[in-house]
Amino acid sequence: MLYADVIIPLGVESFFTYSVPEEYEHSVTVGTLVVVSFVKNKRYTGVVYALHTNPPVGFETKPIERVIEEGFALSASHLKFLLWLSEYYMTPPGEVTRAALPVSMRLESYTSLSLVNGWEEKLADESELSREEREIMGVFRERGEMCMAEVEKLLKRKDVYVAVRALLEKEIIGIKESVDDLFKPKVERWVRWKRKFSSEELDGILDGLKRAKAQYKMLCDWVYYSDEHHVECLPRTEFVQKIGNSVAALKGLCERGVLEVIVREVSRLEVSEEEVGEVHALSEAQEKVLGDILGCYWEKDCVLLQGVTSSGKTEIYIHLIQETLRQGKQVLYLLPEIALTVQIVKRLRRVFGDQVGVYHSGMADSARAEMWRKQNGTNPYPVVLGVRSSVFLPYQRLGLVIVDEEHESSYKQKEPAPRYNGRDAAIMLGKMSGAKILLGSATPSFESYQNALSGKYGFVQLTTRYGEVMMPELLFVDMKEYRRKKMMKGCFTPVLYEEMKRVLENGMQVILFQNRRGYSTYLQCDRCGSILKCKHCDVSMTYYRYRNTLNCHYCGSLRAVPAVCQDCGQGHYVNRTPGTERIEEDVKQYFPEARVARMDLDVISNKAKFRALIDDFESGNLDVLIGTQMVSKGLDFERVKLVGVMDADSLVGFPDFRAEERAYDMLMQVSGRSGRKGERGKVVIQVVDRQNRVYQLVGKEDYHGFYTLLSREREMFNYPPFSRLIQIELRHVDEVVLRNAANELARQMRERLERRVCGPAEPDVSRVRKMYRIQILIKAEQGLSLSKLKIFLKQKCDELAKTPVGKGVRVYFDVDPL
């Protein structure tokens, strides 16, 4: 008997053994997707981890119910990579599999209800049923099989459970466990000739249709159109638009054997409309850097390219991609944000055409499933451009991994598990595949920079902008002084106002950066000073003026703005710390002629809207672009001559050891959007704490000096890159229970780990969705075995869960938190 160890896509640690029926013994291999029954006969799509002939001891195995798709399986190397993610990030393999596979490829059953066969015989008289039971019976007679949620929706009631239960006990309705189809290909209906007709045959057909005027006209129009455009068939929707909008006429011609409607499977993936051109020649500086990178690859698998903003790193990437494709290998090109794919994909497709595939979580699930199939098939995309989730795709001959803007915190997945870092996962994927890895950034992460300085990575620098364009002029403006003198124009200091006026009068463009959404970051009472907070989370609510509501960005709850303060009952709420919505209002007030657009998550809800906005700004249809961190990363607009940072202090003031590093990165990156072509650009940075050392270091534009200064402090306090961190977060609805559990866990860990244990401590937001949170931080110095440390931490957390003090407490691990 053959047995299979299967990974179930749930948060369970172990694998589960199932028997393999004889009919599937030849089709079930390691990596195959199979349907299995798990816990109360719920069905899931599992992944076969191993095959063996050892029967499990102590229980009877359930059989694999069916193979999802013959011939489709994860490769051994792909499965190995997913299991590495599970082990390294302390996440059950089922949760990694759940994150890796598109929804339509990891099915879960649902409970559906229907009338049982012969129910009439069991029910002599419907008067025996209650009114609620009769209503439910009527719904099932009319609709047939339904799930509980549909029954509640149709009856517009939430109390149907008791009546449904009674009908189940009377065996009038029954429960059916079923699994949705794995993947339905997208199809289109086409209209074509039934066969090839001669001119004489067509004349005879037309003569026979003279009394059927609609069919006669449709056939005449089709003969004329097909001859003129030299086509044999058309999509049905296009046929209806161009030939005739008569379903009956089309049906009649099909019944006469003249035309036929066929079904064709079509791809959901984007098709390139770009004309393929030649690769641009590199400048002398770029040629030298490219040679240095290739030279480093003789000794190192991973190279860090530090290039100032607008230095032409993307063109170097394109030359490396071209060389990799020439070798018959694949390329993975990672970006930190979905938004960046719009501009980059255009540049890549101008060179590589339909060889470029795009993958990200913003795609429809059906398109993601199709991308999976293509990459696992015989004709995969040679180049995949995507965000962090792209590391989960199957790669058959990966030769190059490019991680652009490698310093970005967006590469880190925070919720839900697995809490992986896309950059680090891509590096490991490259090493497992024998591929070369290139990390690119103007402001590298401290971890990557330290690895480069220590010789672990190759290191190459590009210190000048392409075309010898000068770096932008930085102006730091003290808002505190202008506020005191009451010289502010809304959110603008006089300096930023005058610079905007000059740039707009010259027909150039402006980008305004504010890393806060909404109209006001929070509302505060003008009498007692209290701040309006979310009822479910320990965080202030953001005010949106256009809909006059308060919104929590953690749980999504909405509420109206109270007329008076809810604490003192006398004061009124006033706006504090403007967001992008308020800045947009001020721009329209002070620059009424300017064409303005906003780029944040509130207005950019899908890729189409983002693409349209980018195209408008790129073509000069917009003058001012206001945005959050979306506008700071990798965008290339040649007419932008001014960047305004509205409130730089909000970037620095976080109680986090990485706050200064992130603020420096953000200011340097957003500054790099100015003056990328032609004359020198300007950056106006509005601050209150003018003496903050971050602003001094940004002004010097000396990244190595910045790193040297901060790394001394990091090393002294044993923070990355001189140690590794593991964060343990505990959650519970009762704050007292949570604190007791966290204190007990920390005490037990300190018995062995001593000063490596920091906390317990409350995070910035100590309650989310009514769940209280407490964190314990573990610092692992260099040389300490991480694998042994993880085993110890899991053991202690498992022991806590079995004690009364830890009952009901949820524990989450975050390895290398950001």
N, C-alpha and C positions, 0 to 999 in steps of 0.2 A: 504493500500500500504506500502511495506517495503522499507526503504531507508538505504543507507550505506554511512558513512563518510569514504572517501578513502584518503590514503597518496599517493601522486604522487611523483615519484623519481626525483624531480627537486628542485632547491633552492627557493621554495616558502614556506612561513611561515604556512599557514592555511591548514586545511583539506577541501576536496571538496565532496559535496553530490551528489550521483547518486541514481536513482531508481533501485530496484532489480526486474527483470522480474520474473514472476510466476515460470517459469521453473527452476530458480536458487534459489528459496527461501529456499529450504532444503539443498542446497550445499554451500551457502554463509554463512560463520561464521566469527567471529572476527579473523583476522590474515590470511584470505584467500587471495591468489594472484588472481587478476582479471584483465582483459583487459578493459580499459576505453578510451574514446575519450576525448582529452584535447587540446584546442587551435588549431583552424583551422583543426579540425578532425585528428590531429596527435594521434596515439594510444600509450599508455604506459601500463606497468604492474604496477598496484597499489596494495597497501596492505589495506585491510579493517580494519579500526580503531574502528568503532562502528556501531551498527545496531539500528534503531529506526523507529517509524511510524510518525514522525513529518515532514510534507512536508515543504520544504524551502519557504520562503516568498520572492517574488519579481522576481523570475526567474523560468523557466521550467527546470526540471532536465533531464539530458541525462541518458539512461539506461546503466547498466553494460552489456558489449557486450558478454563476456563469462568468465567462470571460467577457470583458467589456468590448474588446475589439481584437480580432485575430491579427497577429503580427505587430501590434503596437505595444511597445514596452520601453521602460527607461533603461538606458544602457548601464552597465556595471560601473563605469566611471561617474556617470551622473548620479547614481544612487549613492556612491561613495562620497561625493561632494555634499549631498543633502544630509547624510549621516554625520559628516564632519561639522556642518552647521549646527546640527542637533547637539552634538557633544560639546562644541566650543561655547555656544551661547546658552547652554544649560536649559534646552528646550526639548520636550518630548518629540521624538521623530514624527509622530502623527501631526503635530502642529506645524512642523516644517513642511511636511507633505501638503498639508492644507493650504499653506501660503504659496507653495510652489505651483500647484495645479490650478488651472482655471476652474471656476465654479462648475461648469458643465462637464468637467472631467473628474469631479469628485462628488458623486451623487449621494444624497441622503434620502431615505424613504420618508414618506409622510403618511399619516393615518387618514385613510379615506373610508367613508361609510356608504353603504348601498342597501337596498332592499334585498333580502335573501330569496333564493328560488323557492317557490311554493309558499310564500308568506300568507297568501289568501287562505290556505287550508288551516293555518295556525290561528287565524283571526276570524272567528265565527261572526262577530258583530262589532262594528267600529264603535258602537256606543260604549263598549268596555274600556275604551281609551279615554284619557283625559283630554281637555281642550288643547293643551300644549302638544300632546302626543299626536293628535289628529293634524295639527298645523304642520308638524314635522313630517308626518306621512305624506301630506299633500305636496310638500316641497320635493321629497324624494320621487314621488310619482312624476312630477313635472320635469325635474332636472336630472334624475338618475344619480350616478355616483358623485359624491361631494366630500370635501373634508369639513371638519368642525367649524373652521373659520368661515367657510362659505355659508353654512347653515345659519350661523349667528348673523352674518351680514344680510342675508335674504330676509330673515325674520326681524331684523333690527332689534335684537335682544341679546343680552349676555348671560341669561339664566337658562339656557337650553340643555345644560349638562345633565340635570336630573331626569328630564324627559327622554333624552337620548339614551341614558343609562337604562331606563325602564324598558325602552324598546329593544335594547340589546339583550336584556334578561328574558324578554318574551320571544327572542329569536326571530323578530320581525325584520330588524335590520342587522347587518353584520359588519365587522371590521375587515378591511382588505389592505394588506401592506403591499405597496407597489413602488416601483422605481421609475423616475422619469427617463426619457431617452437621453443617452449620453451626449450626443451632439447631432443637431439637425443641420445639414448643409444648407446654405442659402441657395435658393433656386429662382429662376426666372422663366416665365412662359414666353415662347417665341412662336410666331406665325410664319409658316413657309408653304411653298408649293407641295402638294401631296406627292407629285412626281413631275418629271419634265414633260411639258406638253408642247406639241408642234403648233404652228400657226393655224393649221386647218382644224386641229382639235379645239383650240381656244375659240375660234370662230363659231364652232358648233355648240360649245358650252354657252357662249354669249347669246346665241340665237334662242337657246332653251330657257334663258333667264329673262326674256323681255317682259314677261308678266310679273316677275319678282323684281320690282324696280330697285329696292334697296340692295339686293345681292348683285344685280346687274351693275349698278353704279360703283359698288365697292370693288368688284372684280375689274372693271374698266380702270378705276383709279390705281389699283394695285399693278395691273399690267403696265400702265404708263410709268408709274414710279419705279418699279423694279427694272424696267428697261433703261430709264434715264440715269438711275444711280447704280446700275449694275449690281443689284443685291438680290439674293435668293430668299432671305428671311429677315424679319425684324422682331425686336422685343414686342410683346403684346401691347404694352402701354404705349409704345411709340407708334405701333401699327394703328391703334385706335385714334391717336392724335392726328396722324398724317393721312390715313386712308379713309377712315370712317368710324364714327362712334355709334355703331349699331351692333350690339351683342347678338341679336337674333340673326342679322345678316351673316355675321361671321360664322355662327353656329350652322346656318343653312349651307354655306359654302363648304364647311367641313363635312357635313352629312352627305353632300353630293360628291365627296372625294376630290374636290378641287384644291382646297387648302387643308392644313392640319396644324394643330397647336401641340408643340412639343415642350418638354421640361428640360432645362439645362441647369447644371450646377455652376454657380459663379462664386468667385472669391470675394471675401469681405475685406481683404487687405488692400491697402492703398496702392494705386498704380502710379508710377512716376509720369508726370507730364512735362518734365524738364528735358530740354534738348541737351544731349550729352556733348560735352566739349573737352578741350585739352586741359591737363593739369597746369596751373599757373607756375611760371618759373620762380624759383626761390631767390631771395636777395643773398648777397654774399654772407651776411651774418646768419641767415637761416640755413644756408648750405653748410656752413661750418658746424652749426648746432646739430643738423641732421647727421653729419659725419661723426660727430662726437657721440651721439646716441647709439649709432650702429657699432661704433668702437666699444662702447660700454657693454653692449650685448654679448661681446665675446667672453666677458668675465662675469657679468651680472645678468640675472633674469629680469630684474626690476630697476627702472631708471626714473629719477625725479627730474622733470624739466621745470625750472623756475624761470618764467618769462614775464616781463612786465606787461601790463594791460595793453592791448593793441600791438603786440610785438609780432603777431603772425603765427601763433602756436598752431592754429587750426590748419594752416597750409602745410606745416611740418607733419601734422597727423595724416593729412591726405596723401602725402608722398610715402609715408610708412605703410598706410593701408594699401596703396598701389603695389608696393613691393611685396607685401604679404599675400595679396591676391595672385600675384605673378607666381608665387610658390604653391598655389593651389590650396591655401589655408583660409580659415575664417577669421573675422575681426569682430570683437565686441567693443563698442564705443559707448561709454557711460557718461551721462550728464546728471547733475544733481536735481534738476527740475523738469517736469513735463514741458513747461513753457519754452525752454531753450531748444527743444527738438524742432520747433517751427522754422527757425532761421538756419540751424545747422543742417537739417535734412535737405533743404534747398541747395546748400553748397555741396553736399555730398552727392546728391542726385545729378547735379550738373556735370559731375565727373564720372560717377559710377552707375547712373541710370537706375534700372530696376534691380540692380544687385543689392540695393539698400532696403532693408526691412526695418520697421519701427515697432517697438513694443513698450507699452507702459500701462499702468492701472487705469488710465482714463479711457482706454479702448473698451468697446463693447465686449462682453464676455465671450460672445460667439466668435468675434474677431481674434481674441486672445487664444481661444481653443484652436482656431484655424492656423494661427501662427505656430503653435506648439506642434501641430501635425506636420506643417511644412518643414520646420527645423528638424523634426525626427524622421523625415522622409528622404527620398533619393535626390531631391533638388532643393536644398535649403538655401536661404539667403546667405551669400558670402559675407555681407556686412550687416550687423544688427546694431541699430542706434536705439538706446533706451535709457531708462532710469534704473534705480537699484534693483527692481524686481526682474530685470533682464538677466540677472545671474542665474535665475531658476530655469531658463530655457535650455533645451538639450543642444549641445554643440558636438559635432562629430570630428572636426579637425581644426580646433581653435589654434590660431597661430599668433595673434596679437590682441592684447587687452589695453584699451586706452581709458583712463579715468580722468576726465577733464574737471577742472575746479575741484581737485581732490580734497581740499581743505573743508569743503562745505558740510555743515552739520545736517543738511537734508539727506545725506547718504545714510544717516542712522535711522533705522526703524524704531519707533518708540512704543507704539501701540498698534495692533496687538502683537503677541509673540509670533514668530521669533524676533527678538529685539537685536537684529543683526546690523552690521555696518556694511553697506553696499561696496564701499571702497576696499575694505579688508577682505570681504567675501570674494570680490573680483580678483584680488591678488592671489588668494588661495586657489581659486578656480583656474587662473592662469598657470600657477605652478603645477597643479595636478594634471593639467592638459599639456604641459611642456611648452607653453606659449611664453612670449615676451610681454612684459608689462611696462606701460609708460604712464606715469602720474604727472599731470600738468597743473600748474597754478602760478599766479603772481605772488600769492602769499601762502606758501605751503603750511600744512598743519605742523605743529611742533613735533609730532611723532614721526612724520615722514622726513622732516628736515633733519631731525636727530639721526635717523637711519641713514640719511645721505652723508651727513658729516662723519659718522662712525665707519663708513665704508660698506654698510650692509646693502645700500642701494647705490647704483651709479648716479652721478650728479652732473647736470648740465645747466648752464645759465644763458638766458637771452636778455640782455640788459638794455636794448634800445627798441623804440617803437618802429614799426614797419614804415619805410619811406622817410626815416629820420624826423618824423613828427615829434614835436616837443611834448613832454609830459604837461598836464594841465597846471595852471597856477592855483594854489590853494590859499583861500582867504578864510581865516577864523574870525567870526563876528560875535561879540559879546552881547547877547540878548538882554542880560540883566541891566546893563547900562541904558540901553534904549527903552526898556520897560520903565525904568526909573524916570527917564525924561519924557515918557509918554509919546515916543516917536514911532512906535510900532504901527504898521499898517496891517491890521488883522494878524496873521501868523508871520508876516514878513518884516524883517529889519529893513531900515532904509537902504543898506548896502545891497541886500538881495533884491529889493524892489527895483532899484536903479539898474542893476545888472540885467534883470529880466527885461526891463523896458528897453535897454540898449539892444539886447540880443533879438528880441521880437521885432523891433523896428528894422533890423538888418535882415529880416526874413529867415533867421535861423531858429533852432528848436531848443526847448528847455526840458530837463527832467527834474522833478521834485521828488525827493525820497523821504518818506515818513513810515517807519516800521510799525504803524498802528492803524488798524482799520476803524471804520465807523466815523461818527461825527465827534464824539468825545470819548476818551478812554474810560472815564468814570464820571459819575455825578456826585457832588459833595454838597452837604447842607451849608448854607451861608450863615447859619446861626450857631449850630453845635459842632459842625465839622465832620459829622458822620458820613460814611460813604455807602452808597447802595450796593449790596452784595447779592449774589445768587442764593436762593433758598436751599439749593441742593449742593452747591460747591462753595468753598471758602475763597471766593475770588470776586472782584468787582465786576459789574456788568457794563458792557459797552453800549453807549447811547447812539441810536441811528435816527437822525432827524427826518429823513425822507419818509419813514414809516412811523415815526414818533413812538418807538419802542426801545426797550432795553433787552440786550441779547447776551447770554452767557456763551463764550467761545469754547467752553469745556463740555457742557452737557447739552447745549443747544436750546435751553429753555428761554421763553420770551415772557415779558411782562410789560404792562403799561407804566408810564412814568407817574408816580404819585403826585398829587397836587401839593401836599405839604410833607415835611420830613416825617418819616415813620418812627424816628427815635424821640425827637423833642416835641413834635406836633406843631411847631410854630414856624420853623425856618422853611426855606424853599431850596430846591436843588439847582446848582449852577454847574455849567460845563467846565471840565478840567482836561488838560492835555489833549490838544486837537488831534483827530485822526485824518485819514485821507479824504473822507467825505467833507469835513470842515475846510480842509485846504482847497479842495475843488471849488467850494462856495466862494472862498476868498479870492481865488484866481479869477473867477467869473466877475466878481465885484470890482476888482482893481484893474483887470485887463479885459474889459468887455468884448474887445475885438478878437481876442485869442480863441482859437479852437482847442478845446480842452478834452482830455479823456483820462479815465482812472483805471489803473491796473491793480486789482487786488482780488481776493477770493470771493468778495461779495458781488462783483460784476463779471468776473471771468469764470463762468460756471462750466464751460466746456472748451474743447480745443478749437472749435470753429470760431467762437467769439474771440479767442486769443489770437488766432491767425488773422482774423479780420482787423483787429486792433493794431497788430504788428505791421500789417500791410499798409494800413492807413498812415501810421506814423512814419514808416519807411519811405512812402511815396510823397510825403510832405502835406498830406491832408489834415494833419494835426500840428499844433504849435507847442502845446504843453502836455507832457505825460506825467501824471501823478501816480505813485505806486509804492508798494511795500517792498520787501526784499526781492520780489520778482524782477524789479528794474535794475537790480545791482549786479546781476550775474550774466556775464557772457554775451549780452545783447550788443549789436554793432549797428549804430546809426551814424552816418557820416556828417549829418547836418546839426547834430547836437553840440552846441558851443558853451552850454552852461548847465551845471548840475547843482541843485540846492539841497543840502541836508537840513531838514527843518528843525530837528531836535536831536543832536548827537548825544546829549547826556543820557537819553533814554537807553542808549546802547551800552553805556558803561556801567550803569548803576545796578547791576545784578549781583546778588550775593553768591557768586560762583567763581571758582579759581580760573575758569576759562573766559570770563567776561571781557577782560582787556584784550585777549587774543581775538575774540569774535568781533569786538568793536573795531579793532585795527583792520582786520580782514574786510569787514563790511565797508568801512570808510574808504579804504584803498580800492576796493572793487567798484563801488559806485562812482568814485572819482574817475575811474578808468573809462566811464561811458562818455566823458567830455573830450572834445577835440581830437577825435580819432583820425580825422582826415583834414588836410588843409591847415588853416591858422590855429594857433594855440587856443585851447579851451580854458575855462575857469570853473572852479568849484568853490561855492560859498557854503561854509559849514557853520551853522548857528549853534552856539554853545552858551552855557551859563558859567560852568567851571573852567574858565580859560586856561588855568594853570595845570589841569590834569595832564599827567605824563603821557597818556595815550595820544593826546593832541600834539604834544611836543614831538613825539616819535613819528606820527603820521606826517607832520610838517617836514621832517628830515628825509622822509622816504628811504629809510635805511632799515630794511627788514632784518638783516643780520644783527645790527645793533639792538633792535627791538627783541629779537630772540635771545640774544646773549644776556640782556638785562633781566628778562622774565624767567629764563631758564635757571638762573642762579637761585631765585626764590623757589621755583618748582623743586629743584634738587634738594634744597634745604628742608622742605616740608614733605618730601617724598610723594610728589604728584607726578603724573605723566608729563613728559615721556620717560621719566626715571623710575616709574613703577607701573603696575597694572591695577585697575580698579574693578571691583565687582560690587554692584549695588543690590541689596536685598530690600525689597519693598513689601511691607505687610499691610493688609487692608481688612477692615471690619466695620460694621455699622455702629458698634458700640466703642466709644473712644476709650473708656476705662479698660475694657477687655483687650483692646489693641495695645495700649501702653503696657499692661502687665505682660502680654505675650512678647512684645518687643524687648522689654527689659530682661526677661528670662532668657530669650534667645541670645541677646548680646552677652549676658553673663556667662552662659555656657561656652560661647565662642571665645571669650577672653581667656578662659582657662587654658586654652592651647595657643591662640593667636596673639594674645596680649595686646600690645599697642597698635597692632595692625587693624583692630576693630575701632571704627569711629561711629559714635552715635549710641543709642537711637536718637534721631532728630526729625523734626517735622519738615517736609519740603515747603517750597514757597506757597504752593496750593495744597493745604493739608486735608481738604475734603473735596471729593469729586463724585457726583451722582450719589450723594448721601453716604458714600463710603469714606471713612477716615483713613489717612495714609501716614505711615511712619517708615523712615528709611534707615538702614544700617549700611555703612560703607566699609568695605574691606580693601586695604592697601597691600598689594603684594609686591615686594621689592624684587629687583632683578635677581635671577638665580633661584627664586622660590618656584617649586613645581606647581604650575597652575592646575594640572590635571588632578593631583592629589588634594589641592586646596578645594577644588570643586566637589570632589567626592565627600570631603569632610563637611562642607557647607550643606550639601544635600542631605547628608546623614543627620545633621543637627536639626534641620528643618523638618525632616520626616519624624524625628523623635518628638519635636514640639507638637506636631499635629496629633500625636497619640496621647498627649497629656490633657487634663482638663483646662489648663490655662491657655492652650493653643487651639481649643476646639472652635471650629468655624472660621479661623483666621486664614485668609488667603495669602500665599507667599509667591512673589514674582522675583526672578533673577534678571539682572541686566549686566552683562559682561561688557567692559569698556564703555561705560555710560558717557554721554556727552551733555 
